[in-house]
Amino acid sequence: MEDFQRRKRIRRRLYSPLSLLVVAVLAALFLRGAWQIWQKERESGRNINQVSRALEEARRKERQLSAGIERLQTERGKEEEIREKFSVARTGEEVAVIVERGGAGKQEQGGAQSIWQKIKNWISDLFSTE
């Protein structure tokens, strides 16, 4: 009977509101810590993805720059780069400018011209010697 009384006292203390409150507070603290760790893990995953994309972009740029460096190490590459940057030509080279018949100026003005102006331009184009 004494054993039964002792067990009853232990159960009463374990299930008392104070002990349940202590257990609930401890559980809340553990859950809060677990929640914070989970959030940090998610943030780390996002950071890893962002860094991976930045690394891939840097590798792509490195490949482009390496190709550009290889091109500039040849005589032809140097010449192309100088021609592009400074608009120069070798001695003896000439430039040919190709102009379309009718000129681009008339096409640009086409939408803003009146009908009489269009007729006048059409007639003048008929009798032009181009």
ABEGO torsion letter per residue (X at the ends): XAAAAAAAAAAAAAABAAAAAAAAAAAAAAAAAAAAAAAAAAAAAAAAAAAAAAAAAAAAAAAAAAAAAAAAABAAAAAAAAAAAAGBBBBGBBBBBBBBBGEAAAAAAAAABBAAAAAAAAAAAAABAX
